[in-house]
Amino acid sequence: MSAGWIFCVFVCVCYISGSFETLVTTKGDGKLDSETSTARLLKKRSVSSGKIEVQSVKVDCKVTSRFAHTVMTTKALNKANVSQEVSFDVELPKKSFITNFSMEIDGKTYTGEVKEKEKANKQYQKAVSSGQTAGLVKASGRKMEKFSVSVNVAADSSVIFILTHEELLQRQFGKYELMIRVKPKQLVQHFEIVVDIYEPQGIAFVDAYGTFITNELLPLVEKTVSDKKAHVSFSPTLDQQRKCSECDGTLIDGDFFIKYDVNRAHDIGDIQVVNGHFVHFFAPASLPRVPKMVVFVIDNSYSMVGNKMSQTKEALVTILGELPEDDYFAIIVFSTNFVVWRPNLSKATKENVHAAQEYVKTIEVIGGTELHDAVIHGVEMLYEEQRNGTSPENMVLMIILLTDGEPNRWPRSLPEIQESIRNAINGNITLFSLAFGNDADYGFLDTLSKQNNGLVRRIYEDSDAPLQLQGFYEEVSSPLLAEVKIHYPENTVNSLTRSHFKQLFNGSEITVAGRLNDLNDINNFAIEVSAQGFENNFELKGQTNAQKWETIFPDEEYIFGDFIERLWAYLTIQELLDKKDIGTPEEKGNTTAAALSLSLKYNFVTPLTSMVVTKPEDETKNNMFIADKLTEEERRTLDRNIGLIPASYSHSYRSYAPTYYVDGDPHFIIELPEKNDALCFNIDDEPGTIFNLVRDPLTGILVNGQTIGDKKVIPGEKVNTYFGRFGIVHEKFGIRLTVSTKEISVSDEGKQAKLFWTDTATVKGPNMDLQVIKDRSLTVTLRNSVKFLIILHKVWQKHPYHQDYLGFYTLDSHLFSSNVHGLLGQFYHGLEFEVSEPFPGTDPKKPDAIMFVKGRELVVTRGWQRDFRQDVKNGEQVPCWFVHNNGTGLLDGGHTDYIVSGLFKTI
């Protein structure tokens, strides 16, 4: 995890070339031709040799008292003799708020309008129903969000895009960090980054560098720093941007960083007052850390199997090794039940830490996710340690919870779990949550943490997950003060943001903002700060040094409007958004209404508002785009880059590995993370038919599946089929595995075994491991090879029609050879396809599109299937493009070509 506050801008201007099938055909004048919608979608755009030239890119950032105001301006020229589509893409930090967007075309300016999200979406739906082209621009990544809009630009015409956004910089690890991502993808005539910083406390240091900065470009990074001001600029010429003297490629491709901090003293901090609003920054220097008691509560349920568990153990071993010796700690692991490493907290001596590290290495995955009891036991351990008096007084109490799924909902519902934990903690312990991967219930953990004075952090399932875990721990590992309370003179302030903080951590900063009742109170503005410090209580009193605007900020070129008022509004909205999911229904409603009102007043795009951008298409028709700011919970389910697909069809596909599976009636699903999309198709045939799913002659692996039907078929109704038996063969090791809804039979090098779904069991053979979770799933791991997951769907035994059936999931498809084939296997090494812009289909809730795949043009429909790996009962919805007629056109050959004569046969 990178240190400091992240401020990110990614600039990219691109155009649609004639090198691939485009979404909409235009004539030279930019108007749609008169052919049918389908015909138009099948054609290629006619483009001359001219291209889109990015004439200028400028990122202008002003940081005043930690509040950053960034204006990004890009000008592009269409040099072709026909109209072309120009796209403007920007990445900005998740915590920033867009405040303005405009584009100027042929001297006319089109400006985005911030509206209440619900009203904006109604306007969008109205545009769709009336036949206008509309799209939702919603995107996000790990640390950034992506704003994207495209517009049709006439021949020899230019467009100017201007985006403004603002954010309060948060201090982490003793510094503020601005990261500007620039990827113009071509040489730019005028390229410039300008950052001006003004800090009344005085600037301690400023560093500036870029990932793309070569030795030749380094002298172009200009930096001047005076007492309170810093100026950084980077403006390479066209030739200086080139990769080589004869190249058209650009060196400008990466991240530009600026890191800085301000001067600090051991006092009440810095207070600044402008036009009736004030901001108070508090982070006194040279404080000793306060020892802590921490309980690590770690999920070891079966969903943590594989990299998640190994990465968690790796990170926890490192974290334990960094515990100061005066800290106390405990470890609880939980699945169906919880297990405590030691019954009491242990002091972090070298011997205890080493013993804990060795224990962590032995943790294995098994069972469900009984989170509640594990956390409650952690709370009881902390209170017991306090009562026994074996540890020093004034220690900070915290629980760090890590989980990757949803907690068991029986016997308690999620709100009941939250209420029970909140009552047990009673405001005395800070609970931090780590949501590992996309399947973790972020919304539940977010509310749980906020109710207990903590925060939640998503850990992305990637190779750097251990570093993410360690980075989060470093942020909270060194408390300097506890129970920090800042008191302002009575009857002198109003509209105050939070002024009571559970902890102040090393390298961070407390920020409070509000309004003064009377500007004359500036001269008599006494402030008191009380807290619990190392070994004793901490108390500071002081008089503000607030002065008039012209005294504090004499250099107006560094100032943007009433910035402290906007800083106050920004901070207030952030705090209201944090509170809107906790409290009574009435409190939640009032908090949400207040946050919405401020968002609209100050023109901020927040999770409660949207920016509506109406762009010109022709004289009679407009296109509408809506830019939304997503919450983390929305990011869990919404697609990050699906572009013009309506949000109701969006999904975040796992970036770490594709999944191929068949489940249900029977539905085949092909997840393609590299395209951030999925394809699906059904196979309809007679019950009892055996299909080849996977066949790899080089590895010797074969998977076949046999279908079953319903117990009884309603006359005149479609015959539903499901997979009821699977046969898995590994010829090289003599493995044969039969899986039915009743039992599991295996032969491994002549050794026989039989398992039943009614028991949880693990069997390790010479060349294959099996793990059964009772009435839920079977994991098949071929030694040094692939892994399959088979889901058991239990149906009420007395159901008049349906019966138990199975689902089959491939987890390590990349380990197959390039010769792998079968109904699923043929997709294991990817698939090239393009999908047109959606158009209305026969079902108004499911748009159609044209898919270009394997030299064919197929009409496909946007729909949903389900992934049952985490939730066997309900499944997780997966949006996909549905290929009709038994996958005809997508499959190699027809579906009957995959029918075989036996469960272990190839023909």
Secondary structure as GFF3:
##gff-version 3
##sequence-region A 1 907
A	DSSP	beta_strand	10	15	.	.	.	ID=ss1
A	DSSP	alpha_helix	37	42	.	.	.	ID=ss2
A	DSSP	beta_strand	52	64	.	.	.	ID=ss3
A	DSSP	beta_strand	67	78	.	.	.	ID=ss4
A	DSSP	beta_strand	84	93	.	.	.	ID=ss5
A	DSSP	beta_strand	97	105	.	.	.	ID=ss6
A	DSSP	beta_strand	108	111	.	.	.	ID=ss7
A	DSSP	beta_strand	113	116	.	.	.	ID=ss8
A	DSSP	alpha_helix	117	129	.	.	.	ID=ss9
A	DSSP	beta_strand	134	137	.	.	.	ID=ss10
A	DSSP	beta_strand	144	153	.	.	.	ID=ss11
A	DSSP	beta_strand	158	168	.	.	.	ID=ss12
A	DSSP	beta_strand	176	182	.	.	.	ID=ss13
A	DSSP	beta_strand	190	198	.	.	.	ID=ss14
A	DSSP	beta_strand	203	210	.	.	.	ID=ss15
A	DSSP	three_ten_helix	218	220	.	.	.	ID=ss16
A	DSSP	beta_strand	221	225	.	.	.	ID=ss17
A	DSSP	beta_strand	229	234	.	.	.	ID=ss18
A	DSSP	alpha_helix	238	241	.	.	.	ID=ss19
A	DSSP	beta_strand	254	262	.	.	.	ID=ss20
A	DSSP	beta_strand	270	274	.	.	.	ID=ss21
A	DSSP	beta_strand	277	282	.	.	.	ID=ss22
A	DSSP	beta_strand	292	299	.	.	.	ID=ss23
A	DSSP	three_ten_helix	302	304	.	.	.	ID=ss24
A	DSSP	alpha_helix	307	321	.	.	.	ID=ss25
A	DSSP	beta_strand	328	334	.	.	.	ID=ss26
A	DSSP	beta_strand	338	340	.	.	.	ID=ss27
A	DSSP	beta_strand	346	347	.	.	.	ID=ss28
A	DSSP	alpha_helix	350	360	.	.	.	ID=ss29
A	DSSP	alpha_helix	371	388	.	.	.	ID=ss30
A	DSSP	beta_strand	396	403	.	.	.	ID=ss31
A	DSSP	alpha_helix	414	425	.	.	.	ID=ss32
A	DSSP	beta_strand	430	436	.	.	.	ID=ss33
A	DSSP	alpha_helix	442	451	.	.	.	ID=ss34
A	DSSP	beta_strand	456	459	.	.	.	ID=ss35
A	DSSP	alpha_helix	465	476	.	.	.	ID=ss36
A	DSSP	beta_strand	479	487	.	.	.	ID=ss37
A	DSSP	beta_strand	493	494	.	.	.	ID=ss38
A	DSSP	beta_strand	500	505	.	.	.	ID=ss39
A	DSSP	beta_strand	510	516	.	.	.	ID=ss40
A	DSSP	three_ten_helix	519	524	.	.	.	ID=ss41
A	DSSP	beta_strand	526	532	.	.	.	ID=ss42
A	DSSP	beta_strand	537	543	.	.	.	ID=ss43
A	DSSP	alpha_helix	549	552	.	.	.	ID=ss44
A	DSSP	three_ten_helix	556	558	.	.	.	ID=ss45
A	DSSP	alpha_helix	563	579	.	.	.	ID=ss46
A	DSSP	alpha_helix	585	601	.	.	.	ID=ss47
A	DSSP	beta_strand	609	616	.	.	.	ID=ss48
A	DSSP	beta_strand	622	628	.	.	.	ID=ss49
A	DSSP	alpha_helix	632	637	.	.	.	ID=ss50
A	DSSP	three_ten_helix	647	649	.	.	.	ID=ss51
A	DSSP	beta_strand	660	663	.	.	.	ID=ss52
A	DSSP	beta_strand	667	672	.	.	.	ID=ss53
A	DSSP	three_ten_helix	673	675	.	.	.	ID=ss54
A	DSSP	beta_strand	677	682	.	.	.	ID=ss55
A	DSSP	beta_strand	690	696	.	.	.	ID=ss56
A	DSSP	beta_strand	701	709	.	.	.	ID=ss57
A	DSSP	beta_strand	721	730	.	.	.	ID=ss58
A	DSSP	three_ten_helix	731	733	.	.	.	ID=ss59
A	DSSP	beta_strand	735	740	.	.	.	ID=ss60
A	DSSP	beta_strand	743	748	.	.	.	ID=ss61
A	DSSP	beta_strand	751	756	.	.	.	ID=ss62
A	DSSP	beta_strand	761	764	.	.	.	ID=ss63
A	DSSP	beta_strand	768	773	.	.	.	ID=ss64
A	DSSP	beta_strand	777	782	.	.	.	ID=ss65
A	DSSP	beta_strand	787	793	.	.	.	ID=ss66
A	DSSP	beta_strand	805	810	.	.	.	ID=ss67
A	DSSP	three_ten_helix	813	815	.	.	.	ID=ss68
A	DSSP	three_ten_helix	825	827	.	.	.	ID=ss69
A	DSSP	beta_strand	833	835	.	.	.	ID=ss70
A	DSSP	beta_strand	848	853	.	.	.	ID=ss71
A	DSSP	beta_strand	856	867	.	.	.	ID=ss72
A	DSSP	beta_strand	876	883	.	.	.	ID=ss73
A	DSSP	alpha_helix	884	887	.	.	.	ID=ss74
A	DSSP	three_ten_helix	895	898	.	.	.	ID=ss75
###
